[in-house]
């Protein structure tokens, strides 16, 4: 989608500080981090939200989640612990209409998330 900022990042049209890449997924550092480590992991194909995964897109979850875990390892937060967050839809707090997983860590996470 031409107007999707995450699709444009995946296509290399918009620069981003990349954290990792795998087949079907891309990870980059959030511009407005909410934790010392805040990386977004996206499928490289456009899917609007978590509800869009299904049918031909069934391989998206493994690609995205495996890369999220790899990012936690690479960023040095895997042993201490980290949070994976998926917001879906406007009421769920999703601000960009492209499926993405937040990898958050580098400090003790609080509940409720803040």
URLIN-V900387 format. One record per pair of residues at least 6 apart in sequence whose C-alpha atoms are under 7 Angstrom apart, sorted by the first residue. I is the first residue (numbers start at 0). GAP is how many residues later the second one is. If there is no record, write none. Layout:
# URLIN-V900387
i=I gap=GAP
i=I gap=GAP
This chain:
# URLIN-V900387
i=0 gap=6
i=0 gap=45
i=5 gap=92
i=6 gap=37
i=6 gap=39
i=7 gap=6
i=8 gap=6
i=8 gap=7
i=9 gap=16
i=9 gap=34
i=15 gap=12
i=16 gap=11
i=16 gap=12
i=17 gap=9
i=17 gap=10
i=17 gap=11
i=18 gap=8
i=18 gap=9
i=18 gap=10
i=18 gap=52
i=19 gap=6
i=19 gap=7
i=19 gap=8
i=19 gap=51
i=20 gap=6
i=21 gap=45
i=23 gap=19
i=23 gap=20
i=23 gap=39
i=24 gap=16
i=24 gap=17
i=24 gap=18
i=24 gap=19
i=24 gap=38
i=24 gap=39
i=25 gap=15
i=25 gap=16
i=25 gap=17
i=25 gap=18
i=26 gap=12
i=26 gap=13
i=26 gap=14
i=26 gap=15
i=27 gap=11
i=27 gap=12
i=27 gap=13
i=28 gap=9
i=28 gap=10
i=28 gap=11
i=29 gap=8
i=29 gap=9
i=29 gap=10
i=34 gap=69
i=34 gap=70
i=34 gap=71
i=34 gap=72
i=35 gap=69
i=35 gap=70
i=35 gap=71
i=36 gap=67
i=36 gap=68
i=36 gap=69
i=37 gap=64
i=37 gap=65
i=37 gap=66
i=37 gap=67
i=38 gap=63
i=38 gap=64
i=38 gap=65
i=39 gap=60
i=39 gap=61
i=39 gap=62
i=39 gap=63
i=40 gap=23
i=40 gap=27
i=40 gap=59
i=40 gap=60
i=40 gap=61
i=41 gap=22
i=41 gap=57
i=41 gap=58
i=41 gap=59
i=42 gap=17
i=42 gap=21
i=45 gap=52
i=46 gap=51
i=46 gap=52
i=47 gap=49
i=47 gap=50
i=47 gap=51
i=48 gap=39
i=48 gap=40
i=48 gap=48
i=48 gap=49
i=48 gap=50
i=49 gap=38
i=49 gap=49
i=52 gap=7
i=67 gap=35
i=71 gap=6
i=76 gap=28
i=76 gap=29
i=80 gap=24
i=81 gap=21
i=81 gap=22
i=81 gap=23
i=82 gap=20
i=82 gap=21
i=82 gap=22
i=83 gap=17
i=83 gap=18
i=83 gap=19
i=83 gap=20
i=84 gap=16
i=84 gap=17
i=84 gap=18
i=85 gap=14
i=85 gap=15
i=85 gap=16
i=86 gap=6
i=86 gap=7
i=87 gap=6
